[in-house]
Amino acid sequence: MSTRKLIISFAISHLILITAVSSQNRSNDPIPKMPLLLTQREQMDVREQWLEKRLGGLLLPMMKRHGIEMWIVVNEEFHPDPVTEYLVPPIPMVGRRDFFIFIDRGERVERIAIVRYLEERLKKHYKVLNPSRADVAQALRRIVDERSPKTIALNYGGSRGQQNGLTYDGYKFLAETLGPANEKKFVPATRLLTDYFDTRVADELVHYEKAVLATDVITRRAFSNEIINPGKTTVGDVRWWMMEQVNKLGLDIWFQPDLRVQREAQTTGAAQQFLETADEALILERGDLIHVDFGLIYMGLSTDWQKHGYILKSGERDAPAGLKTALKNTNRLQDILLSIGQAGMTGSELYDKTMAECKKQGIDAMIYSHPIGAQGHGLGASIDFRKSLGGDEDRFRIGSFTSIELNTSTNIAEWNGQKVTIMAEDDAVMTKSGFKFIRPRQTEFYLIK
């Protein structure tokens, strides 16, 4: 090989090495700094820009694609529709019964809000009507009759909660107000909702990266000696510390942090197909393999994150080799899935191909990945051993977010052949070249001394 070729080969190898290392999350890396998050007012301004892009540009082709000429969202006090906060500026809608109406007018979507309480920011995005309580039904009927749509989409009839925001009483009100002829035009908005929730605005990614980084930082701190004192710290201590950090940042959670503990010579129970979560009173001991499932909400976007820590025994400087092999098996499962997944592919197809490859390689795997974004368990394509949506709803869109959630089980020699399950969950974005993790995945256990 010539000197020139040798230099080029070395440079390429060095670049590959740097890229590989940068994509890993190593236990001895310093914990990253918490990102600078926007103030509430700054968040409002940015999210309103997203809202205008959705309502002003993305919604019309979605409505046309699904044959919807009018979409009515009913929001009720104490029973808000899950879609409402993504149709209005991020402010509470607390009227007894508010209506958000979208009409296909050919080249644009006409937007009308019938609300009990006026809100200045709402006027930027809707023609706002504020009739007396006695005149609400008349105002709604007039809008529908004057536009005379062929179809009226309502939020009911789906398989997921965010597709079924219309209450029984809300449906009755619409049916009685609009009359039998219009009731015959009612159709489920389920496919429209999947499109709406799974289609990302490009500007969201930079803020979602901050949300995932904040999730990572809190998790890394929780699984360190800053929080865990072996033999004293309980599972509840860790859980509540994590929730308190979220509260201090002015953020929210969409589920409580769950910890699981696997110990040598002790069986961890199962809840359905998964390992049981640990009781809050359980004291964390040396030699424990600990796991956390944690997610937060920032800018209306949810994260989901699963990582492992190992509490060193006296005299240990690293986790046992068998546990490290188990983690590598889960990393291998991630590699297989990401090497296959592409935009346009269905979640079912990706699941089948990934599991077939795992079978060839002798990997004992489970996959239960899901869409994420506006909701932690979102709408869109899922890669799951359980039933998927099927059809176009099950296809990955470029820019959509997916929580790559999976596990492998491995028999550990140092634990007398005991089976250990390594669960991983990392938020990813679908790009033209396939999935890309938002943050580096975990390739080494977080070690607690």
TORKOL-4160 file (C-alpha; in steps of 0.2 Angstrom, whole numbers, padded with zeros to 4 digits, m for minus):
449
<pt num="1" X="0000" Y="0000" Z="0000"/>
<pt num="2" X="0007" Y="0017" Z="m0005"/>
<pt num="3" X="0010" Y="0030" Z="0009"/>
<pt num="4" X="m0004" Y="0041" Z="0002"/>
<pt num="5" X="m0016" Y="0027" Z="0003"/>
<pt num="6" X="m0010" Y="0022" Z="0020"/>
<pt num="7" X="m0013" Y="0040" Z="0027"/>
<pt num="8" X="m0030" Y="0040" Z="0019"/>
<pt num="9" X="m0034" Y="0023" Z="0027"/>
<pt num="10" X="m0028" Y="0029" Z="0044"/>
<pt num="11" X="m0038" Y="0045" Z="0043"/>
<pt num="12" X="m0054" Y="0035" Z="0038"/>
<pt num="13" X="m0052" Y="0023" Z="0052"/>
<pt num="14" X="m0049" Y="0037" Z="0064"/>
<pt num="15" X="m0064" Y="0046" Z="0059"/>
<pt num="16" X="m0075" Y="0030" Z="0061"/>
<pt num="17" X="m0067" Y="0027" Z="0078"/>
<pt num="18" X="m0072" Y="0045" Z="0083"/>
<pt num="19" X="m0089" Y="0043" Z="0076"/>
<pt num="20" X="m0092" Y="0026" Z="0085"/>
<pt num="21" X="m0086" Y="0033" Z="0102"/>
<pt num="22" X="m0097" Y="0049" Z="0101"/>
<pt num="23" X="m0112" Y="0038" Z="0098"/>
<pt num="24" X="m0110" Y="0029" Z="0115"/>
<pt num="25" X="m0115" Y="0033" Z="0132"/>
<pt num="26" X="m0100" Y="0027" Z="0143"/>
<pt num="27" X="m0101" Y="0026" Z="0162"/>
<pt num="28" X="m0085" Y="0035" Z="0165"/>
<pt num="29" X="m0090" Y="0050" Z="0154"/>
<pt num="30" X="m0094" Y="0065" Z="0164"/>
<pt num="31" X="m0112" Y="0069" Z="0167"/>
<pt num="32" X="m0117" Y="0082" Z="0154"/>
<pt num="33" X="m0123" Y="0099" Z="0160"/>
<pt num="34" X="m0142" Y="0103" Z="0161"/>
<pt num="35" X="m0147" Y="0112" Z="0145"/>
<pt num="36" X="m0153" Y="0130" Z="0146"/>
<pt num="37" X="m0172" Y="0129" Z="0145"/>
<pt num="38" X="m0184" Y="0142" Z="0139"/>
<pt num="39" X="m0194" Y="0153" Z="0150"/>
<pt num="40" X="m0213" Y="0150" Z="0150"/>
<pt num="41" X="m0216" Y="0165" Z="0140"/>
<pt num="42" X="m0202" Y="0160" Z="0127"/>
<pt num="43" X="m0210" Y="0143" Z="0126"/>
<pt num="44" X="m0227" Y="0151" Z="0122"/>
<pt num="45" X="m0219" Y="0161" Z="0108"/>
<pt num="46" X="m0210" Y="0146" Z="0100"/>
<pt num="47" X="m0225" Y="0135" Z="0102"/>
<pt num="48" X="m0237" Y="0147" Z="0094"/>
<pt num="49" X="m0225" Y="0147" Z="0079"/>
<pt num="50" X="m0226" Y="0128" Z="0078"/>
<pt num="51" X="m0245" Y="0130" Z="0080"/>
<pt num="52" X="m0247" Y="0142" Z="0065"/>
<pt num="53" X="m0236" Y="0130" Z="0054"/>
<pt num="54" X="m0248" Y="0115" Z="0059"/>
<pt num="55" X="m0264" Y="0124" Z="0056"/>
<pt num="56" X="m0259" Y="0136" Z="0042"/>
<pt num="57" X="m0249" Y="0123" Z="0032"/>
<pt num="58" X="m0250" Y="0105" Z="0037"/>
<pt num="59" X="m0268" Y="0103" Z="0042"/>
<pt num="60" X="m0276" Y="0106" Z="0025"/>
<pt num="61" X="m0267" Y="0092" Z="0015"/>
<pt num="62" X="m0271" Y="0080" Z="0029"/>
<pt num="63" X="m0290" Y="0084" Z="0029"/>
<pt num="64" X="m0290" Y="0082" Z="0010"/>
<pt num="65" X="m0280" Y="0066" Z="0011"/>
<pt num="66" X="m0294" Y="0059" Z="0023"/>
<pt num="67" X="m0309" Y="0066" Z="0014"/>
<pt num="68" X="m0313" Y="0077" Z="0028"/>
<pt num="69" X="m0322" Y="0094" Z="0024"/>
<pt num="70" X="m0325" Y="0099" Z="0042"/>
<pt num="71" X="m0317" Y="0094" Z="0059"/>
<pt num="72" X="m0325" Y="0099" Z="0075"/>
<pt num="73" X="m0316" Y="0097" Z="0091"/>
<pt num="74" X="m0326" Y="0098" Z="0107"/>
<pt num="75" X="m0317" Y="0103" Z="0123"/>
<pt num="76" X="m0325" Y="0102" Z="0140"/>
<pt num="77" X="m0321" Y="0109" Z="0157"/>
<pt num="78" X="m0313" Y="0095" Z="0168"/>
<pt num="79" X="m0313" Y="0083" Z="0153"/>
<pt num="80" X="m0301" Y="0091" Z="0140"/>
<pt num="81" X="m0299" Y="0083" Z="0123"/>
<pt num="82" X="m0281" Y="0077" Z="0122"/>
<pt num="83" X="m0279" Y="0086" Z="0105"/>
<pt num="84" X="m0285" Y="0103" Z="0111"/>
<pt num="85" X="m0268" Y="0108" Z="0119"/>
<pt num="86" X="m0260" Y="0105" Z="0101"/>
<pt num="87" X="m0274" Y="0116" Z="0092"/>
<pt num="88" X="m0272" Y="0131" Z="0103"/>
<pt num="89" X="m0258" Y="0141" Z="0111"/>
<pt num="90" X="m0252" Y="0132" Z="0127"/>
<pt num="91" X="m0265" Y="0140" Z="0138"/>
<pt num="92" X="m0279" Y="0131" Z="0148"/>
<pt num="93" X="m0296" Y="0130" Z="0139"/>
<pt num="94" X="m0308" Y="0130" Z="0154"/>
<pt num="95" X="m0325" Y="0135" Z="0146"/>
<pt num="96" X="m0340" Y="0123" Z="0150"/>
<pt num="97" X="m0340" Y="0117" Z="0132"/>
<pt num="98" X="m0328" Y="0125" Z="0119"/>
<pt num="99" X="m0328" Y="0121" Z="0100"/>
<pt num="100" X="m0314" Y="0122" Z="0088"/>
<pt num="101" X="m0320" Y="0120" Z="0070"/>
<pt num="102" X="m0309" Y="0118" Z="0054"/>
<pt num="103" X="m0317" Y="0119" Z="0037"/>
<pt num="104" X="m0309" Y="0115" Z="0020"/>
<pt num="105" X="m0311" Y="0130" Z="0010"/>
<pt num="106" X="m0302" Y="0124" Z="m0005"/>
<pt num="107" X="m0285" Y="0133" Z="m0004"/>
<pt num="108" X="m0286" Y="0136" Z="0015"/>
<pt num="109" X="m0293" Y="0130" Z="0031"/>
<pt num="110" X="m0306" Y="0141" Z="0039"/>
<pt num="111" X="m0303" Y="0141" Z="0058"/>
<pt num="112" X="m0317" Y="0146" Z="0070"/>
<pt num="113" X="m0317" Y="0145" Z="0089"/>
<pt num="114" X="m0333" Y="0146" Z="0099"/>
<pt num="115" X="m0327" Y="0149" Z="0117"/>
<pt num="116" X="m0334" Y="0154" Z="0134"/>
<pt num="117" X="m0319" Y="0165" Z="0139"/>
<pt num="118" X="m0310" Y="0176" Z="0127"/>
<pt num="119" X="m0291" Y="0174" Z="0126"/>
<pt num="120" X="m0280" Y="0187" Z="0116"/>
<pt num="121" X="m0268" Y="0174" Z="0109"/>
<pt num="122" X="m0282" Y="0163" Z="0103"/>
<pt num="123" X="m0287" Y="0177" Z="0091"/>
<pt num="124" X="m0270" Y="0175" Z="0081"/>
<pt num="125" X="m0276" Y="0158" Z="0075"/>
<pt num="126" X="m0295" Y="0158" Z="0075"/>
<pt num="127" X="m0310" Y="0168" Z="0071"/>
<pt num="128" X="m0316" Y="0169" Z="0089"/>
<pt num="129" X="m0334" Y="0169" Z="0093"/>
<pt num="130" X="m0340" Y="0172" Z="0111"/>
<pt num="131" X="m0359" Y="0170" Z="0111"/>
<pt num="132" X="m0369" Y="0169" Z="0127"/>
<pt num="133" X="m0372" Y="0152" Z="0134"/>
<pt num="134" X="m0390" Y="0151" Z="0127"/>
<pt num="135" X="m0384" Y="0155" Z="0110"/>
<pt num="136" X="m0370" Y="0143" Z="0108"/>
<pt num="137" X="m0380" Y="0130" Z="0099"/>
<pt num="138" X="m0387" Y="0142" Z="0087"/>
<pt num="139" X="m0370" Y="0149" Z="0082"/>
<pt num="140" X="m0363" Y="0131" Z="0080"/>
<pt num="141" X="m0378" Y="0126" Z="0069"/>
<pt num="142" X="m0377" Y="0142" Z="0058"/>
<pt num="143" X="m0358" Y="0138" Z="0055"/>
<pt num="144" X="m0362" Y="0120" Z="0049"/>
<pt num="145" X="m0377" Y="0124" Z="0039"/>
<pt num="146" X="m0369" Y="0139" Z="0030"/>
<pt num="147" X="m0354" Y="0128" Z="0025"/>
<pt num="148" X="m0364" Y="0112" Z="0022"/>
<pt num="149" X="m0349" Y="0100" Z="0023"/>
<pt num="150" X="m0351" Y="0082" Z="0016"/>
<pt num="151" X="m0341" Y="0075" Z="0030"/>
<pt num="152" X="m0339" Y="0081" Z="0048"/>
<pt num="153" X="m0325" Y="0072" Z="0058"/>
<pt num="154" X="m0326" Y="0070" Z="0076"/>
<pt num="155" X="m0314" Y="0063" Z="0089"/>
<pt num="156" X="m0321" Y="0046" Z="0092"/>
<pt num="157" X="m0320" Y="0028" Z="0086"/>
<pt num="158" X="m0301" Y="0025" Z="0088"/>
<pt num="159" X="m0291" Y="0012" Z="0097"/>
<pt num="160" X="m0281" Y="0025" Z="0107"/>
<pt num="161" X="m0286" Y="0037" Z="0120"/>
<pt num="162" X="m0280" Y="0053" Z="0111"/>
<pt num="163" X="m0292" Y="0048" Z="0096"/>
<pt num="164" X="m0307" Y="0047" Z="0108"/>
<pt num="165" X="m0308" Y="0064" Z="0116"/>
<pt num="166" X="m0327" Y="0067" Z="0112"/>
<pt num="167" X="m0338" Y="0063" Z="0127"/>
<pt num="168" X="m0355" Y="0054" Z="0126"/>
<pt num="169" X="m0363" Y="0071" Z="0131"/>
<pt num="170" X="m0353" Y="0080" Z="0119"/>
<pt num="171" X="m0359" Y="0069" Z="0105"/>
<pt num="172" X="m0377" Y="0070" Z="0110"/>
<pt num="173" X="m0375" Y="0089" Z="0110"/>
<pt num="174" X="m0368" Y="0089" Z="0093"/>
<pt num="175" X="m0381" Y="0077" Z="0086"/>
<pt num="176" X="m0396" Y="0086" Z="0094"/>
<pt num="177" X="m0389" Y="0104" Z="0089"/>
<pt num="178" X="m0385" Y="0099" Z="0071"/>
<pt num="179" X="m0399" Y="0088" Z="0068"/>
<pt num="180" X="m0401" Y="0070" Z="0060"/>
<pt num="181" X="m0396" Y="0076" Z="0042"/>
<pt num="182" X="m0379" Y="0082" Z="0049"/>
<pt num="183" X="m0377" Y="0067" Z="0061"/>
<pt num="184" X="m0377" Y="0056" Z="0046"/>
<pt num="185" X="m0361" Y="0065" Z="0040"/>
<pt num="186" X="m0351" Y="0061" Z="0056"/>
<pt num="187" X="m0336" Y="0051" Z="0053"/>
<pt num="188" X="m0321" Y="0046" Z="0065"/>
<pt num="189" X="m0306" Y="0058" Z="0064"/>
<pt num="190" X="m0294" Y="0044" Z="0069"/>
<pt num="191" X="m0283" Y="0044" Z="0054"/>
<pt num="192" X="m0283" Y="0063" Z="0053"/>
<pt num="193" X="m0277" Y="0062" Z="0072"/>
<pt num="194" X="m0263" Y="0050" Z="0068"/>
<pt num="195" X="m0257" Y="0061" Z="0054"/>
<pt num="196" X="m0258" Y="0077" Z="0065"/>
<pt num="197" X="m0249" Y="0070" Z="0080"/>
<pt num="198" X="m0236" Y="0060" Z="0071"/>
<pt num="199" X="m0231" Y="0074" Z="0059"/>
<pt num="200" X="m0217" Y="0084" Z="0066"/>
<pt num="201" X="m0213" Y="0102" Z="0063"/>
<pt num="202" X="m0195" Y="0103" Z="0059"/>
<pt num="203" X="m0191" Y="0116" Z="0072"/>
<pt num="204" X="m0197" Y="0105" Z="0086"/>
<pt num="205" X="m0181" Y="0094" Z="0085"/>
<pt num="206" X="m0169" Y="0106" Z="0092"/>
<pt num="207" X="m0180" Y="0108" Z="0107"/>
<pt num="208" X="m0184" Y="0090" Z="0109"/>
<pt num="209" X="m0165" Y="0087" Z="0109"/>
<pt num="210" X="m0165" Y="0098" Z="0125"/>
<pt num="211" X="m0179" Y="0088" Z="0133"/>
<pt num="212" X="m0170" Y="0072" Z="0130"/>
<pt num="213" X="m0154" Y="0079" Z="0137"/>
<pt num="214" X="m0163" Y="0085" Z="0152"/>
<pt num="215" X="m0170" Y="0067" Z="0154"/>
<pt num="216" X="m0152" Y="0060" Z="0152"/>
<pt num="217" X="m0144" Y="0072" Z="0165"/>
<pt num="218" X="m0157" Y="0068" Z="0178"/>
<pt num="219" X="m0156" Y="0049" Z="0175"/>
<pt num="220" X="m0136" Y="0050" Z="0176"/>
<pt num="221" X="m0137" Y="0060" Z="0192"/>
<pt num="222" X="m0150" Y="0048" Z="0200"/>
<pt num="223" X="m0139" Y="0033" Z="0196"/>
<pt num="224" X="m0124" Y="0040" Z="0204"/>
<pt num="225" X="m0117" Y="0042" Z="0222"/>
<pt num="226" X="m0124" Y="0059" Z="0222"/>
<pt num="227" X="m0141" Y="0051" Z="0226"/>
<pt num="228" X="m0137" Y="0032" Z="0230"/>
<pt num="229" X="m0129" Y="0027" Z="0246"/>
<pt num="230" X="m0128" Y="0008" Z="0246"/>
<pt num="231" X="m0137" Y="0000" Z="0260"/>
<pt num="232" X="m0147" Y="0016" Z="0265"/>
<pt num="233" X="m0155" Y="0023" Z="0249"/>
<pt num="234" X="m0172" Y="0016" Z="0245"/>
<pt num="235" X="m0181" Y="0015" Z="0228"/>
<pt num="236" X="m0193" Y="0028" Z="0234"/>
<pt num="237" X="m0179" Y="0040" Z="0238"/>
<pt num="238" X="m0173" Y="0039" Z="0220"/>
<pt num="239" X="m0190" Y="0040" Z="0212"/>
<pt num="240" X="m0195" Y="0055" Z="0222"/>
<pt num="241" X="m0178" Y="0064" Z="0219"/>
<pt num="242" X="m0181" Y="0062" Z="0201"/>
<pt num="243" X="m0198" Y="0069" Z="0201"/>
<pt num="244" X="m0192" Y="0084" Z="0212"/>
<pt num="245" X="m0179" Y="0088" Z="0199"/>
<pt num="246" X="m0193" Y="0089" Z="0186"/>
<pt num="247" X="m0203" Y="0100" Z="0197"/>
<pt num="248" X="m0189" Y="0112" Z="0200"/>
<pt num="249" X="m0186" Y="0114" Z="0182"/>
<pt num="250" X="m0204" Y="0119" Z="0179"/>
<pt num="251" X="m0207" Y="0104" Z="0169"/>
<pt num="252" X="m0219" Y="0089" Z="0170"/>
<pt num="253" X="m0220" Y="0070" Z="0169"/>
<pt num="254" X="m0232" Y="0059" Z="0160"/>
<pt num="255" X="m0229" Y="0044" Z="0171"/>
<pt num="256" X="m0220" Y="0041" Z="0187"/>
<pt num="257" X="m0202" Y="0035" Z="0187"/>
<pt num="258" X="m0201" Y="0016" Z="0189"/>
<pt num="259" X="m0186" Y="0007" Z="0196"/>
<pt num="260" X="m0183" Y="m0012" Z="0194"/>
<pt num="261" X="m0170" Y="m0021" Z="0204"/>
<pt num="262" X="m0161" Y="m0038" Z="0199"/>
<pt num="263" X="m0151" Y="m0047" Z="0212"/>
<pt num="264" X="m0140" Y="m0062" Z="0212"/>
<pt num="265" X="m0149" Y="m0078" Z="0218"/>
<pt num="266" X="m0166" Y="m0068" Z="0219"/>
<pt num="267" X="m0180" Y="m0069" Z="0206"/>
<pt num="268" X="m0188" Y="m0053" Z="0200"/>
<pt num="269" X="m0206" Y="m0056" Z="0198"/>
<pt num="270" X="m0215" Y="m0053" Z="0182"/>
<pt num="271" X="m0230" Y="m0041" Z="0178"/>
<pt num="272" X="m0238" Y="m0047" Z="0162"/>
<pt num="273" X="m0223" Y="m0050" Z="0150"/>
<pt num="274" X="m0211" Y="m0038" Z="0159"/>
<pt num="275" X="m0201" Y="m0037" Z="0175"/>
<pt num="276" X="m0210" Y="m0031" Z="0190"/>
<pt num="277" X="m0206" Y="m0014" Z="0197"/>
<pt num="278" X="m0198" Y="m0013" Z="0214"/>
<pt num="279" X="m0207" Y="m0007" Z="0230"/>
<pt num="280" X="m0202" Y="0010" Z="0236"/>
<pt num="281" X="m0196" Y="0003" Z="0253"/>
<pt num="282" X="m0183" Y="m0008" Z="0245"/>
<pt num="283" X="m0166" Y="m0003" Z="0250"/>
<pt num="284" X="m0153" Y="m0003" Z="0236"/>
<pt num="285" X="m0138" Y="m0015" Z="0240"/>
<pt num="286" X="m0121" Y="m0018" Z="0234"/>
<pt num="287" X="m0121" Y="m0030" Z="0219"/>
<pt num="288" X="m0139" Y="m0024" Z="0213"/>
<pt num="289" X="m0142" Y="m0021" Z="0195"/>
<pt num="290" X="m0154" Y="m0007" Z="0194"/>
<pt num="291" X="m0165" Y="0000" Z="0180"/>
<pt num="292" X="m0175" Y="0015" Z="0178"/>
<pt num="293" X="m0189" Y="0020" Z="0166"/>
<pt num="294" X="m0192" Y="0039" Z="0166"/>
<pt num="295" X="m0199" Y="0052" Z="0155"/>
<pt num="296" X="m0203" Y="0071" Z="0156"/>
<pt num="297" X="m0213" Y="0084" Z="0146"/>
<pt num="298" X="m0205" Y="0100" Z="0139"/>
<pt num="299" X="m0212" Y="0111" Z="0126"/>
<pt num="300" X="m0227" Y="0099" Z="0124"/>
<pt num="301" X="m0215" Y="0085" Z="0120"/>
<pt num="302" X="m0213" Y="0069" Z="0130"/>
<pt num="303" X="m0198" Y="0059" Z="0132"/>
<pt num="304" X="m0195" Y="0041" Z="0137"/>
<pt num="305" X="m0179" Y="0034" Z="0144"/>
<pt num="306" X="m0173" Y="0017" Z="0151"/>
<pt num="307" X="m0155" Y="0015" Z="0158"/>
<pt num="308" X="m0146" Y="0003" Z="0170"/>
<pt num="309" X="m0134" Y="0005" Z="0184"/>
<pt num="310" X="m0123" Y="m0007" Z="0194"/>
<pt num="311" X="m0119" Y="m0005" Z="0212"/>
<pt num="312" X="m0102" Y="m0011" Z="0215"/>
<pt num="313" X="m0098" Y="m0024" Z="0228"/>
<pt num="314" X="m0083" Y="m0021" Z="0240"/>
<pt num="315" X="m0067" Y="m0023" Z="0230"/>
<pt num="316" X="m0076" Y="m0022" Z="0213"/>
<pt num="317" X="m0070" Y="m0009" Z="0200"/>
<pt num="318" X="m0082" Y="m0014" Z="0186"/>
<pt num="319" X="m0098" Y="m0024" Z="0183"/>
<pt num="320" X="m0096" Y="m0043" Z="0181"/>
<pt num="321" X="m0091" Y="m0049" Z="0164"/>
<pt num="322" X="m0108" Y="m0058" Z="0161"/>
<pt num="323" X="m0118" Y="m0043" Z="0165"/>
<pt num="324" X="m0107" Y="m0033" Z="0152"/>
<pt num="325" X="m0111" Y="m0046" Z="0139"/>
<pt num="326" X="m0129" Y="m0045" Z="0143"/>
<pt num="327" X="m0129" Y="m0026" Z="0139"/>
<pt num="328" X="m0119" Y="m0029" Z="0123"/>
<pt num="329" X="m0133" Y="m0041" Z="0118"/>
<pt num="330" X="m0146" Y="m0027" Z="0120"/>
<pt num="331" X="m0134" Y="m0015" Z="0110"/>
<pt num="332" X="m0133" Y="m0028" Z="0097"/>
<pt num="333" X="m0152" Y="m0029" Z="0096"/>
<pt num="334" X="m0152" Y="m0010" Z="0094"/>
<pt num="335" X="m0139" Y="m0011" Z="0080"/>
<pt num="336" X="m0150" Y="m0024" Z="0071"/>
<pt num="337" X="m0166" Y="m0014" Z="0072"/>
<pt num="338" X="m0158" Y="0003" Z="0067"/>
<pt num="339" X="m0149" Y="m0006" Z="0052"/>
<pt num="340" X="m0166" Y="m0011" Z="0045"/>
<pt num="341" X="m0178" Y="0003" Z="0049"/>
<pt num="342" X="m0181" Y="0016" Z="0035"/>
<pt num="343" X="m0194" Y="0029" Z="0032"/>
<pt num="344" X="m0210" Y="0022" Z="0023"/>
<pt num="345" X="m0207" Y="0005" Z="0031"/>
<pt num="346" X="m0221" Y="m0002" Z="0042"/>
<pt num="347" X="m0218" Y="m0005" Z="0060"/>
<pt num="348" X="m0224" Y="m0023" Z="0058"/>
<pt num="349" X="m0212" Y="m0026" Z="0044"/>
<pt num="350" X="m0198" Y="m0019" Z="0054"/>
<pt num="351" X="m0203" Y="m0030" Z="0069"/>
<pt num="352" X="m0203" Y="m0046" Z="0059"/>
<pt num="353" X="m0187" Y="m0043" Z="0050"/>
<pt num="354" X="m0178" Y="m0038" Z="0066"/>
<pt num="355" X="m0184" Y="m0053" Z="0076"/>
<pt num="356" X="m0179" Y="m0064" Z="0061"/>
<pt num="357" X="m0162" Y="m0058" Z="0062"/>
<pt num="358" X="m0161" Y="m0060" Z="0081"/>
<pt num="359" X="m0167" Y="m0078" Z="0079"/>
<pt num="360" X="m0152" Y="m0081" Z="0067"/>
<pt num="361" X="m0140" Y="m0074" Z="0079"/>
<pt num="362" X="m0147" Y="m0083" Z="0095"/>
<pt num="363" X="m0153" Y="m0066" Z="0104"/>
<pt num="364" X="m0167" Y="m0068" Z="0116"/>
<pt num="365" X="m0176" Y="m0052" Z="0112"/>
<pt num="366" X="m0192" Y="m0043" Z="0115"/>
<pt num="367" X="m0197" Y="m0027" Z="0106"/>
<pt num="368" X="m0211" Y="m0015" Z="0111"/>
<pt num="369" X="m0206" Y="0002" Z="0103"/>
<pt num="370" X="m0218" Y="0016" Z="0101"/>
<pt num="371" X="m0221" Y="0033" Z="0093"/>
<pt num="372" X="m0218" Y="0047" Z="0105"/>
<pt num="373" X="m0219" Y="0066" Z="0104"/>
<pt num="374" X="m0235" Y="0075" Z="0109"/>
<pt num="375" X="m0239" Y="0060" Z="0120"/>
<pt num="376" X="m0227" Y="0048" Z="0128"/>
<pt num="377" X="m0236" Y="0034" Z="0120"/>
<pt num="378" X="m0240" Y="0043" Z="0104"/>
<pt num="379" X="m0249" Y="0039" Z="0087"/>
<pt num="380" X="m0240" Y="0032" Z="0073"/>
<pt num="381" X="m0230" Y="0017" Z="0068"/>
<pt num="382" X="m0225" Y="0005" Z="0082"/>
<pt num="383" X="m0212" Y="m0009" Z="0082"/>
<pt num="384" X="m0221" Y="m0021" Z="0094"/>
<pt num="385" X="m0224" Y="m0039" Z="0098"/>
<pt num="386" X="m0242" Y="m0034" Z="0102"/>
<pt num="387" X="m0254" Y="m0029" Z="0088"/>
<pt num="388" X="m0249" Y="m0014" Z="0078"/>
<pt num="389" X="m0260" Y="m0001" Z="0069"/>
<pt num="390" X="m0258" Y="m0008" Z="0052"/>
<pt num="391" X="m0259" Y="0001" Z="0035"/>
<pt num="392" X="m0253" Y="0018" Z="0032"/>
<pt num="393" X="m0255" Y="0023" Z="0050"/>
<pt num="394" X="m0241" Y="0010" Z="0053"/>
<pt num="395" X="m0228" Y="0018" Z="0042"/>
<pt num="396" X="m0213" Y="0028" Z="0048"/>
<pt num="397" X="m0213" Y="0046" Z="0042"/>
<pt num="398" X="m0197" Y="0056" Z="0040"/>
<pt num="399" X="m0195" Y="0068" Z="0055"/>
<pt num="400" X="m0206" Y="0057" Z="0067"/>
<pt num="401" X="m0200" Y="0053" Z="0084"/>
<pt num="402" X="m0200" Y="0035" Z="0090"/>
<pt num="403" X="m0195" Y="0028" Z="0107"/>
<pt num="404" X="m0184" Y="0013" Z="0103"/>
<pt num="405" X="m0189" Y="0002" Z="0118"/>
<pt num="406" X="m0183" Y="m0016" Z="0119"/>
<pt num="407" X="m0174" Y="m0029" Z="0129"/>
<pt num="408" X="m0163" Y="m0045" Z="0129"/>
<pt num="409" X="m0161" Y="m0059" Z="0142"/>
<pt num="410" X="m0145" Y="m0067" Z="0145"/>
<pt num="411" X="m0139" Y="m0081" Z="0157"/>
<pt num="412" X="m0125" Y="m0074" Z="0168"/>
<pt num="413" X="m0111" Y="m0086" Z="0173"/>
<pt num="414" X="m0106" Y="m0076" Z="0188"/>
<pt num="415" X="m0124" Y="m0077" Z="0195"/>
<pt num="416" X="m0124" Y="m0096" Z="0193"/>
<pt num="417" X="m0133" Y="m0095" Z="0176"/>
<pt num="418" X="m0147" Y="m0084" Z="0182"/>
<pt num="419" X="m0156" Y="m0075" Z="0168"/>
<pt num="420" X="m0155" Y="m0056" Z="0168"/>
<pt num="421" X="m0165" Y="m0044" Z="0157"/>
<pt num="422" X="m0157" Y="m0028" Z="0150"/>
<pt num="423" X="m0170" Y="m0016" Z="0145"/>
<pt num="424" X="m0166" Y="m0001" Z="0135"/>
<pt num="425" X="m0176" Y="0014" Z="0129"/>
<pt num="426" X="m0169" Y="0028" Z="0118"/>
<pt num="427" X="m0179" Y="0042" Z="0109"/>
<pt num="428" X="m0175" Y="0043" Z="0090"/>
<pt num="429" X="m0179" Y="0053" Z="0075"/>
<pt num="430" X="m0183" Y="0045" Z="0058"/>
<pt num="431" X="m0171" Y="0053" Z="0045"/>
<pt num="432" X="m0169" Y="0050" Z="0026"/>
<pt num="433" X="m0155" Y="0037" Z="0031"/>
<pt num="434" X="m0165" Y="0029" Z="0045"/>
<pt num="435" X="m0167" Y="0031" Z="0064"/>
<pt num="436" X="m0155" Y="0042" Z="0073"/>
<pt num="437" X="m0154" Y="0042" Z="0092"/>
<pt num="438" X="m0157" Y="0059" Z="0099"/>
<pt num="439" X="m0144" Y="0056" Z="0113"/>
<pt num="440" X="m0130" Y="0043" Z="0113"/>
<pt num="441" X="m0136" Y="0026" Z="0119"/>
<pt num="442" X="m0129" Y="0017" Z="0134"/>
<pt num="443" X="m0115" Y="0005" Z="0131"/>
<pt num="444" X="m0108" Y="0004" Z="0149"/>
<pt num="445" X="m0117" Y="0002" Z="0166"/>
<pt num="446" X="m0118" Y="0018" Z="0176"/>
<pt num="447" X="m0107" Y="0012" Z="0191"/>
<pt num="448" X="m0112" Y="0017" Z="0209"/>
<pt num="449" X="m0097" Y="0015" Z="0221"/>
